Amino acid sequence: MNPNLITALRIGLLAPLYGLLAFGGPDQRWWALAVFLLAGLTDIVDGRVARSTGRTSASGAMLDLLADRLLTLVTLAALVQVQAISGLFVIAALVLIGRDLLVATLEAALPGRLGITVSLVEKFKVALQFVGMALLIAPPVWTLDGFIDQYELGLGALAVSAAMACLTLFDYAARAAAAFRKG
């Protein structure tokens, strides 16, 4: 199986995901969640297939990165549009989108010179972001009455993920500054 085709499938899922979220209404939320989870699964599978078959490449890695960034952008934009994310939590969504754009820009401006590796903080940030978005996509299924519901938990996960994104940005900014100084 070609890992780039798996990544292309993730990109192809973005339009249906956005349509289901932005225009589908509450009765379409399970379908939107299924599409979102499938897109997340392709993110895991494409890398494993590439490594196991020896088909890793710079273009494949770039396509995977693009697909990841677009999944975040499309999902958060749709959730803001339908006001599943509103108020101050929109700032968290903007931080997550802006961080992705900034890191991608730095990687393009300094190819191979940032030495970015996926840290434990980064993995936790991504996991929280994914869980937060999934909780906000899903139709309401649970609440601990008077304490917390799935949407509050989803918003909290996004807020913590955004805070962690800011922390990782400091590391990337320091690396970029050092790389720019070196010329």
CNS distance restraints for C-alpha pairs under 8 A (distance, minus, plus):
assign (resid   1 and name CA) (resid   5 and name CA) 7.94 0.50 0.50
assign (resid   1 and name CA) (resid  49 and name CA) 7.32 0.50 0.50
assign (resid   2 and name CA) (resid   6 and name CA) 6.77 0.50 0.50
assign (resid   2 and name CA) (resid  49 and name CA) 7.58 0.50 0.50
assign (resid   2 and name CA) (resid  50 and name CA) 7.58 0.50 0.50
assign (resid   3 and name CA) (resid   7 and name CA) 6.36 0.50 0.50
assign (resid   3 and name CA) (resid  45 and name CA) 7.83 0.50 0.50
assign (resid   3 and name CA) (resid  46 and name CA) 4.62 0.50 0.50
assign (resid   3 and name CA) (resid  47 and name CA) 6.92 0.50 0.50
assign (resid   3 and name CA) (resid  49 and name CA) 5.79 0.50 0.50
assign (resid   3 and name CA) (resid  50 and name CA) 5.40 0.50 0.50
assign (resid   3 and name CA) (resid  55 and name CA) 7.54 0.50 0.50
assign (resid   3 and name CA) (resid  60 and name CA) 7.66 0.50 0.50
assign (resid   4 and name CA) (resid   8 and name CA) 6.02 0.50 0.50
assign (resid   4 and name CA) (resid  46 and name CA) 7.03 0.50 0.50
assign (resid   4 and name CA) (resid  60 and name CA) 5.91 0.50 0.50
assign (resid   4 and name CA) (resid  63 and name CA) 7.46 0.50 0.50
assign (resid   4 and name CA) (resid  64 and name CA) 7.89 0.50 0.50
assign (resid   5 and name CA) (resid   9 and name CA) 6.12 0.50 0.50
assign (resid   6 and name CA) (resid  10 and name CA) 6.63 0.50 0.50
assign (resid   6 and name CA) (resid  42 and name CA) 6.02 0.50 0.50
assign (resid   6 and name CA) (resid  45 and name CA) 7.55 0.50 0.50
assign (resid   6 and name CA) (resid  46 and name CA) 5.59 0.50 0.50
assign (resid   7 and name CA) (resid  11 and name CA) 6.58 0.50 0.50
assign (resid   7 and name CA) (resid  42 and name CA) 6.47 0.50 0.50
assign (resid   7 and name CA) (resid  43 and name CA) 6.92 0.50 0.50
assign (resid   7 and name CA) (resid  46 and name CA) 6.12 0.50 0.50
assign (resid   7 and name CA) (resid  63 and name CA) 6.99 0.50 0.50
assign (resid   7 and name CA) (resid  64 and name CA) 5.92 0.50 0.50
assign (resid   7 and name CA) (resid  67 and name CA) 6.76 0.50 0.50
assign (resid   8 and name CA) (resid  12 and name CA) 6.10 0.50 0.50
assign (resid   8 and name CA) (resid  63 and name CA) 7.97 0.50 0.50
assign (resid   8 and name CA) (resid  67 and name CA) 7.73 0.50 0.50
assign (resid   9 and name CA) (resid  13 and name CA) 6.19 0.50 0.50
assign (resid   9 and name CA) (resid  39 and name CA) 7.78 0.50 0.50
assign (resid   9 and name CA) (resid  42 and name CA) 7.58 0.50 0.50
assign (resid  10 and name CA) (resid  14 and name CA) 6.87 0.50 0.50
assign (resid  10 and name CA) (resid  38 and name CA) 7.89 0.50 0.50
assign (resid  10 and name CA) (resid  39 and name CA) 4.95 0.50 0.50
assign (resid  10 and name CA) (resid  40 and name CA) 7.89 0.50 0.50
assign (resid  10 and name CA) (resid  42 and name CA) 6.18 0.50 0.50
assign (resid  10 and name CA) (resid  43 and name CA) 7.46 0.50 0.50
assign (resid  10 and name CA) (resid  67 and name CA) 6.49 0.50 0.50
assign (resid  10 and name CA) (resid  71 and name CA) 7.94 0.50 0.50
assign (resid  11 and name CA) (resid  67 and name CA) 5.56 0.50 0.50
assign (resid  11 and name CA) (resid  70 and name CA) 7.51 0.50 0.50
assign (resid  11 and name CA) (resid  71 and name CA) 7.55 0.50 0.50
assign (resid  12 and name CA) (resid  16 and name CA) 7.97 0.50 0.50
assign (resid  13 and name CA) (resid  17 and name CA) 6.08 0.50 0.50
assign (resid  13 and name CA) (resid  35 and name CA) 6.74 0.50 0.50
assign (resid  13 and name CA) (resid  36 and name CA) 8.00 0.50 0.50
assign (resid  13 and name CA) (resid  39 and name CA) 6.65 0.50 0.50
assign (resid  14 and name CA) (resid  18 and name CA) 6.06 0.50 0.50
assign (resid  14 and name CA) (resid  70 and name CA) 7.75 0.50 0.50
assign (resid  14 and name CA) (resid  71 and name CA) 6.56 0.50 0.50
assign (resid  14 and name CA) (resid  74 and name CA) 6.80 0.50 0.50
assign (resid  15 and name CA) (resid  19 and name CA) 6.06 0.50 0.50
assign (resid  16 and name CA) (resid  20 and name CA) 5.97 0.50 0.50
assign (resid  16 and name CA) (resid  32 and name CA) 7.93 0.50 0.50
assign (resid  16 and name CA) (resid  35 and name CA) 7.67 0.50 0.50
assign (resid  17 and name CA) (resid  21 and name CA) 6.15 0.50 0.50
assign (resid  17 and name CA) (resid  32 and name CA) 5.56 0.50 0.50
assign (resid  17 and name CA) (resid  35 and name CA) 6.02 0.50 0.50
assign (resid  17 and name CA) (resid  36 and name CA) 6.61 0.50 0.50
assign (resid  17 and name CA) (resid  75 and name CA) 7.50 0.50 0.50
assign (resid  18 and name CA) (resid  22 and name CA) 5.74 0.50 0.50
assign (resid  18 and name CA) (resid  23 and name CA) 7.91 0.50 0.50
assign (resid  18 and name CA) (resid  74 and name CA) 6.29 0.50 0.50
assign (resid  18 and name CA) (resid  75 and name CA) 6.73 0.50 0.50
assign (resid  18 and name CA) (resid  78 and name CA) 5.99 0.50 0.50
assign (resid  19 and name CA) (resid  23 and name CA) 5.39 0.50 0.50
assign (resid  19 and name CA) (resid  24 and name CA) 6.47 0.50 0.50
assign (resid  20 and name CA) (resid  24 and name CA) 4.40 0.50 0.50
assign (resid  20 and name CA) (resid  25 and name CA) 7.40 0.50 0.50
assign (resid  20 and name CA) (resid  28 and name CA) 6.08 0.50 0.50
assign (resid  20 and name CA) (resid  29 and name CA) 7.04 0.50 0.50
assign (resid  20 and name CA) (resid  31 and name CA) 7.20 0.50 0.50
assign (resid  20 and name CA) (resid  32 and name CA) 5.42 0.50 0.50
assign (resid  21 and name CA) (resid  25 and name CA) 7.07 0.50 0.50
assign (resid  21 and name CA) (resid  28 and name CA) 7.48 0.50 0.50
assign (resid  21 and name CA) (resid  29 and name CA) 6.76 0.50 0.50
assign (resid  21 and name CA) (resid  32 and name CA) 6.10 0.50 0.50
assign (resid  21 and name CA) (resid  78 and name CA) 5.99 0.50 0.50
assign (resid  21 and name CA) (resid  79 and name CA) 7.07 0.50 0.50
assign (resid  21 and name CA) (resid  82 and name CA) 7.56 0.50 0.50
assign (resid  21 and name CA) (resid 137 and name CA) 7.44 0.50 0.50
assign (resid  22 and name CA) (resid  78 and name CA) 5.34 0.50 0.50
assign (resid  22 and name CA) (resid  79 and name CA) 7.43 0.50 0.50
assign (resid  22 and name CA) (resid  81 and name CA) 6.63 0.50 0.50
assign (resid  22 and name CA) (resid  82 and name CA) 6.06 0.50 0.50
assign (resid  24 and name CA) (resid  28 and name CA) 5.18 0.50 0.50
assign (resid  24 and name CA) (resid  29 and name CA) 7.41 0.50 0.50
assign (resid  25 and name CA) (resid  29 and name CA) 7.05 0.50 0.50
assign (resid  26 and name CA) (resid 139 and name CA) 6.60 0.50 0.50
assign (resid  27 and name CA) (resid 139 and name CA) 7.93 0.50 0.50
assign (resid  28 and name CA) (resid  32 and name CA) 6.31 0.50 0.50
assign (resid  29 and name CA) (resid  33 and name CA) 6.06 0.50 0.50
assign (resid  29 and name CA) (resid 137 and name CA) 6.24 0.50 0.50
assign (resid  29 and name CA) (resid 138 and name CA) 5.58 0.50 0.50
assign (resid  29 and name CA) (resid 139 and name CA) 5.53 0.50 0.50
assign (resid  30 and name CA) (resid  34 and name CA) 6.17 0.50 0.50
assign (resid  30 and name CA) (resid 138 and name CA) 6.06 0.50 0.50
assign (resid  30 and name CA) (resid 139 and name CA) 6.63 0.50 0.50
assign (resid  31 and name CA) (resid  35 and name CA) 6.23 0.50 0.50
assign (resid  32 and name CA) (resid  36 and name CA) 6.11 0.50 0.50
assign (resid  32 and name CA) (resid 137 and name CA) 6.87 0.50 0.50
assign (resid  32 and name CA) (resid 138 and name CA) 7.71 0.50 0.50
assign (resid  33 and name CA) (resid  37 and name CA) 6.03 0.50 0.50
assign (resid  33 and name CA) (resid 134 and name CA) 6.54 0.50 0.50
assign (resid  33 and name CA) (resid 137 and name CA) 5.84 0.50 0.50
assign (resid  33 and name CA) (resid 138 and name CA) 5.76 0.50 0.50
assign (resid  34 and name CA) (resid  38 and name CA) 6.07 0.50 0.50
assign (resid  35 and name CA) (resid  39 and name CA) 6.16 0.50 0.50
assign (resid  36 and name CA) (resid  40 and name CA) 6.26 0.50 0.50
assign (resid  36 and name CA) (resid 134 and name CA) 7.46 0.50 0.50
assign (resid  37 and name CA) (resid  41 and name CA) 6.10 0.50 0.50
assign (resid  37 and name CA) (resid 134 and name CA) 7.77 0.50 0.50
assign (resid  38 and name CA) (resid  42 and name CA) 6.28 0.50 0.50
assign (resid  39 and name CA) (resid  43 and name CA) 6.58 0.50 0.50
assign (resid  39 and name CA) (resid  71 and name CA) 7.84 0.50 0.50
assign (resid  40 and name CA) (resid  44 and name CA) 6.83 0.50 0.50
assign (resid  41 and name CA) (resid  45 and name CA) 6.19 0.50 0.50
assign (resid  42 and name CA) (resid  46 and name CA) 5.78 0.50 0.50
assign (resid  43 and name CA) (resid  47 and name CA) 6.91 0.50 0.50
assign (resid  43 and name CA) (resid  64 and name CA) 7.42 0.50 0.50
assign (resid  43 and name CA) (resid  68 and name CA) 7.47 0.50 0.50
assign (resid  44 and name CA) (resid  48 and name CA) 6.59 0.50 0.50
assign (resid  45 and name CA) (resid  49 and name CA) 6.00 0.50 0.50
assign (resid  46 and name CA) (resid  50 and name CA) 6.08 0.50 0.50
assign (resid  47 and name CA) (resid  51 and name CA) 6.17 0.50 0.50
assign (resid  47 and name CA) (resid  56 and name CA) 7.93 0.50 0.50
assign (resid  48 and name CA) (resid  52 and name CA) 5.95 0.50 0.50
assign (resid  49 and name CA) (resid  53 and name CA) 5.95 0.50 0.50
assign (resid  49 and name CA) (resid  55 and name CA) 7.80 0.50 0.50
assign (resid  50 and name CA) (resid  54 and name CA) 5.84 0.50 0.50
assign (resid  50 and name CA) (resid  55 and name CA) 4.63 0.50 0.50
assign (resid  50 and name CA) (resid  56 and name CA) 4.99 0.50 0.50
assign (resid  51 and name CA) (resid  55 and name CA) 6.29 0.50 0.50
assign (resid  51 and name CA) (resid  56 and name CA) 5.98 0.50 0.50
assign (resid  56 and name CA) (resid  60 and name CA) 6.53 0.50 0.50
assign (resid  56 and name CA) (resid  61 and name CA) 7.34 0.50 0.50
assign (resid  57 and name CA) (resid  61 and name CA) 6.15 0.50 0.50
assign (resid  58 and name CA) (resid  62 and name CA) 6.13 0.50 0.50
assign (resid  59 and name CA) (resid  63 and name CA) 6.08 0.50 0.50
assign (resid  60 and name CA) (resid  64 and name CA) 6.09 0.50 0.50
assign (resid  61 and name CA) (resid  65 and name CA) 6.15 0.50 0.50
assign (resid  62 and name CA) (resid  66 and name CA) 6.13 0.50 0.50
assign (resid  63 and name CA) (resid  67 and name CA) 6.11 0.50 0.50
assign (resid  64 and name CA) (resid  68 and name CA) 6.16 0.50 0.50
assign (resid  65 and name CA) (resid  69 and name CA) 6.21 0.50 0.50
assign (resid  66 and name CA) (resid  70 and name CA) 6.07 0.50 0.50
assign (resid  67 and name CA) (resid  71 and name CA) 6.06 0.50 0.50
assign (resid  68 and name CA) (resid  72 and name CA) 6.41 0.50 0.50
assign (resid  69 and name CA) (resid  73 and name CA) 6.17 0.50 0.50
assign (resid  69 and name CA) (resid  97 and name CA) 7.78 0.50 0.50
assign (resid  69 and name CA) (resid 100 and name CA) 6.26 0.50 0.50
assign (resid  69 and name CA) (resid 101 and name CA) 7.75 0.50 0.50
assign (resid  70 and name CA) (resid  74 and name CA) 5.88 0.50 0.50
assign (resid  71 and name CA) (resid  75 and name CA) 5.95 0.50 0.50
assign (resid  72 and name CA) (resid  76 and name CA) 5.98 0.50 0.50
assign (resid  72 and name CA) (resid  96 and name CA) 7.99 0.50 0.50
assign (resid  72 and name CA) (resid  97 and name CA) 6.93 0.50 0.50
assign (resid  73 and name CA) (resid  77 and name CA) 5.88 0.50 0.50
assign (resid  73 and name CA) (resid  97 and name CA) 5.95 0.50 0.50
assign (resid  74 and name CA) (resid  78 and name CA) 6.09 0.50 0.50
assign (resid  75 and name CA) (resid  79 and name CA) 6.18 0.50 0.50
assign (resid  75 and name CA) (resid 133 and name CA) 7.38 0.50 0.50
assign (resid  76 and name CA) (resid  80 and name CA) 6.11 0.50 0.50
assign (resid  76 and name CA) (resid  85 and name CA) 7.96 0.50 0.50
assign (resid  76 and name CA) (resid  93 and name CA) 6.18 0.50 0.50
assign (resid  76 and name CA) (resid 133 and name CA) 7.46 0.50 0.50
assign (resid  77 and name CA) (resid  81 and name CA) 6.09 0.50 0.50
assign (resid  78 and name CA) (resid  82 and name CA) 6.29 0.50 0.50
assign (resid  79 and name CA) (resid  83 and name CA) 6.01 0.50 0.50
assign (resid  79 and name CA) (resid  84 and name CA) 5.08 0.50 0.50
assign (resid  79 and name CA) (resid  85 and name CA) 5.64 0.50 0.50
assign (resid  79 and name CA) (resid 136 and name CA) 7.49 0.50 0.50
assign (resid  79 and name CA) (resid 137 and name CA) 7.46 0.50 0.50
assign (resid  80 and name CA) (resid  84 and name CA) 5.95 0.50 0.50
assign (resid  80 and name CA) (resid  85 and name CA) 4.76 0.50 0.50
assign (resid  80 and name CA) (resid  86 and name CA) 6.24 0.50 0.50
assign (resid  80 and name CA) (resid  90 and name CA) 6.88 0.50 0.50
assign (resid  84 and name CA) (resid 136 and name CA) 6.39 0.50 0.50
assign (resid  84 and name CA) (resid 151 and name CA) 7.94 0.50 0.50
assign (resid  85 and name CA) (resid  89 and name CA) 5.98 0.50 0.50
assign (resid  85 and name CA) (resid  90 and name CA) 5.92 0.50 0.50
assign (resid  85 and name CA) (resid  93 and name CA) 7.92 0.50 0.50
assign (resid  85 and name CA) (resid 136 and name CA) 7.95 0.50 0.50
assign (resid  85 and name CA) (resid 155 and name CA) 7.23 0.50 0.50
assign (resid  86 and name CA) (resid  90 and name CA) 5.33 0.50 0.50
assign (resid  87 and name CA) (resid  91 and name CA) 7.99 0.50 0.50
assign (resid  88 and name CA) (resid  92 and name CA) 7.40 0.50 0.50
assign (resid  89 and name CA) (resid  93 and name CA) 6.62 0.50 0.50
assign (resid  89 and name CA) (resid 155 and name CA) 6.82 0.50 0.50
assign (resid  89 and name CA) (resid 158 and name CA) 7.94 0.50 0.50
assign (resid  89 and name CA) (resid 159 and name CA) 6.83 0.50 0.50
assign (resid  90 and name CA) (resid  94 and name CA) 6.17 0.50 0.50
assign (resid  91 and name CA) (resid  95 and name CA) 6.04 0.50 0.50
assign (resid  92 and name CA) (resid  96 and name CA) 6.26 0.50 0.50
assign (resid  92 and name CA) (resid 158 and name CA) 6.44 0.50 0.50
assign (resid  92 and name CA) (resid 159 and name CA) 5.36 0.50 0.50
assign (resid  92 and name CA) (resid 162 and name CA) 5.28 0.50 0.50
assign (resid  92 and name CA) (resid 163 and name CA) 7.91 0.50 0.50
assign (resid  93 and name CA) (resid  97 and name CA) 6.23 0.50 0.50
assign (resid  93 and name CA) (resid 158 and name CA) 7.29 0.50 0.50
assign (resid  93 and name CA) (resid 162 and name CA) 7.37 0.50 0.50
assign (resid  94 and name CA) (resid  98 and name CA) 5.76 0.50 0.50
assign (resid  95 and name CA) (resid  99 and name CA) 5.82 0.50 0.50
assign (resid  95 and name CA) (resid 162 and name CA) 5.91 0.50 0.50
assign (resid  95 and name CA) (resid 165 and name CA) 7.56 0.50 0.50
assign (resid  95 and name CA) (resid 166 and name CA) 7.73 0.50 0.50
assign (resid  96 and name CA) (resid 100 and name CA) 6.30 0.50 0.50
assign (resid  96 and name CA) (resid 161 and name CA) 7.78 0.50 0.50
assign (resid  96 and name CA) (resid 162 and name CA) 5.58 0.50 0.50
assign (resid  96 and name CA) (resid 165 and name CA) 6.67 0.50 0.50
assign (resid  97 and name CA) (resid 101 and name CA) 6.35 0.50 0.50
assign (resid  98 and name CA) (resid 102 and name CA) 6.03 0.50 0.50
assign (resid  99 and name CA) (resid 103 and name CA) 6.02 0.50 0.50
assign (resid  99 and name CA) (resid 165 and name CA) 6.74 0.50 0.50
assign (resid  99 and name CA) (resid 166 and name CA) 7.56 0.50 0.50
assign (resid  99 and name CA) (resid 169 and name CA) 7.06 0.50 0.50
assign (resid 100 and name CA) (resid 104 and name CA) 6.06 0.50 0.50
assign (resid 101 and name CA) (resid 105 and name CA) 6.04 0.50 0.50
assign (resid 102 and name CA) (resid 106 and name CA) 6.15 0.50 0.50
assign (resid 103 and name CA) (resid 107 and name CA) 6.09 0.50 0.50
assign (resid 103 and name CA) (resid 169 and name CA) 7.75 0.50 0.50
assign (resid 103 and name CA) (resid 172 and name CA) 7.35 0.50 0.50
assign (resid 104 and name CA) (resid 108 and name CA) 6.16 0.50 0.50
assign (resid 105 and name CA) (resid 109 and name CA) 6.07 0.50 0.50
assign (resid 106 and name CA) (resid 110 and name CA) 5.91 0.50 0.50
assign (resid 106 and name CA) (resid 111 and name CA) 7.99 0.50 0.50
assign (resid 106 and name CA) (resid 176 and name CA) 6.92 0.50 0.50
assign (resid 107 and name CA) (resid 111 and name CA) 5.27 0.50 0.50
assign (resid 107 and name CA) (resid 112 and name CA) 7.28 0.50 0.50
assign (resid 107 and name CA) (resid 113 and name CA) 7.97 0.50 0.50
assign (resid 107 and name CA) (resid 114 and name CA) 6.97 0.50 0.50
assign (resid 110 and name CA) (resid 114 and name CA) 6.55 0.50 0.50
assign (resid 110 and name CA) (resid 176 and name CA) 7.53 0.50 0.50
assign (resid 110 and name CA) (resid 179 and name CA) 7.35 0.50 0.50
assign (resid 110 and name CA) (resid 180 and name CA) 8.00 0.50 0.50
assign (resid 113 and name CA) (resid 179 and name CA) 6.33 0.50 0.50
assign (resid 114 and name CA) (resid 172 and name CA) 7.37 0.50 0.50
assign (resid 114 and name CA) (resid 175 and name CA) 5.64 0.50 0.50
assign (resid 114 and name CA) (resid 176 and name CA) 6.09 0.50 0.50
assign (resid 114 and name CA) (resid 179 and name CA) 6.73 0.50 0.50
assign (resid 115 and name CA) (resid 175 and name CA) 7.79 0.50 0.50
assign (resid 116 and name CA) (resid 172 and name CA) 7.46 0.50 0.50
assign (resid 118 and name CA) (resid 122 and name CA) 5.84 0.50 0.50
assign (resid 118 and name CA) (resid 123 and name CA) 6.66 0.50 0.50
assign (resid 119 and name CA) (resid 123 and name CA) 6.28 0.50 0.50
assign (resid 120 and name CA) (resid 124 and name CA) 6.17 0.50 0.50
assign (resid 121 and name CA) (resid 125 and name CA) 6.06 0.50 0.50
assign (resid 121 and name CA) (resid 164 and name CA) 7.14 0.50 0.50
assign (resid 121 and name CA) (resid 168 and name CA) 7.60 0.50 0.50
assign (resid 122 and name CA) (resid 126 and name CA) 6.18 0.50 0.50
assign (resid 122 and name CA) (resid 164 and name CA) 7.62 0.50 0.50
assign (resid 122 and name CA) (resid 165 and name CA) 7.59 0.50 0.50
assign (resid 122 and name CA) (resid 168 and name CA) 6.99 0.50 0.50
assign (resid 123 and name CA) (resid 127 and name CA) 6.17 0.50 0.50
assign (resid 124 and name CA) (resid 128 and name CA) 6.11 0.50 0.50
assign (resid 124 and name CA) (resid 161 and name CA) 7.98 0.50 0.50
assign (resid 125 and name CA) (resid 129 and name CA) 6.06 0.50 0.50
assign (resid 125 and name CA) (resid 160 and name CA) 7.77 0.50 0.50
assign (resid 125 and name CA) (resid 161 and name CA) 4.80 0.50 0.50
assign (resid 125 and name CA) (resid 162 and name CA) 7.73 0.50 0.50
assign (resid 125 and name CA) (resid 164 and name CA) 5.94 0.50 0.50
assign (resid 125 and name CA) (resid 165 and name CA) 6.75 0.50 0.50
assign (resid 126 and name CA) (resid 130 and name CA) 6.08 0.50 0.50
assign (resid 126 and name CA) (resid 161 and name CA) 7.16 0.50 0.50
assign (resid 127 and name CA) (resid 131 and name CA) 6.10 0.50 0.50
assign (resid 128 and name CA) (resid 132 and name CA) 5.87 0.50 0.50
assign (resid 128 and name CA) (resid 157 and name CA) 5.36 0.50 0.50
assign (resid 128 and name CA) (resid 158 and name CA) 6.62 0.50 0.50
assign (resid 128 and name CA) (resid 160 and name CA) 7.53 0.50 0.50
assign (resid 128 and name CA) (resid 161 and name CA) 5.71 0.50 0.50
assign (resid 129 and name CA) (resid 133 and name CA) 6.14 0.50 0.50
assign (resid 129 and name CA) (resid 157 and name CA) 6.35 0.50 0.50
assign (resid 129 and name CA) (resid 158 and name CA) 5.30 0.50 0.50
assign (resid 129 and name CA) (resid 161 and name CA) 5.52 0.50 0.50
assign (resid 130 and name CA) (resid 134 and name CA) 6.13 0.50 0.50
assign (resid 131 and name CA) (resid 135 and name CA) 6.12 0.50 0.50
assign (resid 131 and name CA) (resid 154 and name CA) 6.95 0.50 0.50
assign (resid 131 and name CA) (resid 157 and name CA) 7.16 0.50 0.50
assign (resid 132 and name CA) (resid 136 and name CA) 6.31 0.50 0.50
assign (resid 132 and name CA) (resid 153 and name CA) 7.13 0.50 0.50
assign (resid 132 and name CA) (resid 154 and name CA) 3.89 0.50 0.50
assign (resid 132 and name CA) (resid 155 and name CA) 6.23 0.50 0.50
assign (resid 132 and name CA) (resid 156 and name CA) 7.42 0.50 0.50
assign (resid 132 and name CA) (resid 157 and name CA) 4.93 0.50 0.50
assign (resid 132 and name CA) (resid 158 and name CA) 5.33 0.50 0.50
assign (resid 133 and name CA) (resid 137 and name CA) 6.11 0.50 0.50
assign (resid 133 and name CA) (resid 154 and name CA) 6.43 0.50 0.50
assign (resid 133 and name CA) (resid 158 and name CA) 7.32 0.50 0.50
assign (resid 134 and name CA) (resid 138 and name CA) 6.13 0.50 0.50
assign (resid 134 and name CA) (resid 154 and name CA) 7.54 0.50 0.50
assign (resid 135 and name CA) (resid 150 and name CA) 5.93 0.50 0.50
assign (resid 135 and name CA) (resid 151 and name CA) 6.17 0.50 0.50
assign (resid 135 and name CA) (resid 153 and name CA) 7.49 0.50 0.50
assign (resid 135 and name CA) (resid 154 and name CA) 5.06 0.50 0.50
assign (resid 136 and name CA) (resid 150 and name CA) 7.40 0.50 0.50
assign (resid 136 and name CA) (resid 151 and name CA) 5.51 0.50 0.50
assign (resid 136 and name CA) (resid 154 and name CA) 5.64 0.50 0.50
assign (resid 136 and name CA) (resid 155 and name CA) 7.45 0.50 0.50
assign (resid 140 and name CA) (resid 150 and name CA) 7.09 0.50 0.50
assign (resid 140 and name CA) (resid 151 and name CA) 7.81 0.50 0.50
assign (resid 141 and name CA) (resid 150 and name CA) 7.61 0.50 0.50
assign (resid 142 and name CA) (resid 149 and name CA) 6.21 0.50 0.50
assign (resid 142 and name CA) (resid 150 and name CA) 6.24 0.50 0.50
assign (resid 143 and name CA) (resid 147 and name CA) 7.83 0.50 0.50
assign (resid 143 and name CA) (resid 148 and name CA) 6.04 0.50 0.50
assign (resid 143 and name CA) (resid 149 and name CA) 4.00 0.50 0.50
assign (resid 143 and name CA) (resid 150 and name CA) 6.28 0.50 0.50
assign (resid 144 and name CA) (resid 148 and name CA) 5.30 0.50 0.50
assign (resid 144 and name CA) (resid 149 and name CA) 5.83 0.50 0.50
assign (resid 145 and name CA) (resid 149 and name CA) 7.42 0.50 0.50
assign (resid 148 and name CA) (resid 152 and name CA) 6.15 0.50 0.50
assign (resid 148 and name CA) (resid 153 and name CA) 6.89 0.50 0.50
assign (resid 149 and name CA) (resid 153 and name CA) 6.28 0.50 0.50
assign (resid 150 and name CA) (resid 154 and name CA) 6.00 0.50 0.50
assign (resid 151 and name CA) (resid 155 and name CA) 6.09 0.50 0.50
assign (resid 152 and name CA) (resid 156 and name CA) 6.05 0.50 0.50
assign (resid 153 and name CA) (resid 157 and name CA) 6.10 0.50 0.50
assign (resid 154 and name CA) (resid 158 and name CA) 6.29 0.50 0.50
assign (resid 155 and name CA) (resid 159 and name CA) 6.18 0.50 0.50
assign (resid 156 and name CA) (resid 160 and name CA) 6.20 0.50 0.50
assign (resid 157 and name CA) (resid 161 and name CA) 6.00 0.50 0.50
assign (resid 158 and name CA) (resid 162 and name CA) 6.04 0.50 0.50
assign (resid 159 and name CA) (resid 163 and name CA) 6.29 0.50 0.50
assign (resid 160 and name CA) (resid 164 and name CA) 6.20 0.50 0.50
assign (resid 161 and name CA) (resid 165 and name CA) 6.07 0.50 0.50
assign (resid 162 and name CA) (resid 166 and name CA) 6.38 0.50 0.50
assign (resid 163 and name CA) (resid 167 and name CA) 6.58 0.50 0.50
assign (resid 164 and name CA) (resid 168 and name CA) 6.34 0.50 0.50
assign (resid 165 and name CA) (resid 169 and name CA) 6.14 0.50 0.50
assign (resid 166 and name CA) (resid 170 and name CA) 6.64 0.50 0.50
assign (resid 167 and name CA) (resid 171 and name CA) 7.09 0.50 0.50
assign (resid 168 and name CA) (resid 172 and name CA) 6.40 0.50 0.50
assign (resid 169 and name CA) (resid 173 and name CA) 5.89 0.50 0.50
assign (resid 170 and name CA) (resid 174 and name CA) 6.18 0.50 0.50
assign (resid 171 and name CA) (resid 175 and name CA) 6.29 0.50 0.50
assign (resid 172 and name CA) (resid 176 and name CA) 6.04 0.50 0.50
assign (resid 173 and name CA) (resid 177 and name CA) 6.04 0.50 0.50
assign (resid 174 and name CA) (resid 178 and name CA) 6.25 0.50 0.50
assign (resid 175 and name CA) (resid 179 and name CA) 6.15 0.50 0.50
assign (resid 176 and name CA) (resid 180 and name CA) 6.04 0.50 0.50
assign (resid 177 and name CA) (resid 181 and name CA) 6.16 0.50 0.50
assign (resid 178 and name CA) (resid 182 and name CA) 6.33 0.50 0.50
assign (resid 179 and name CA) (resid 183 and name CA) 6.48 0.50 0.50
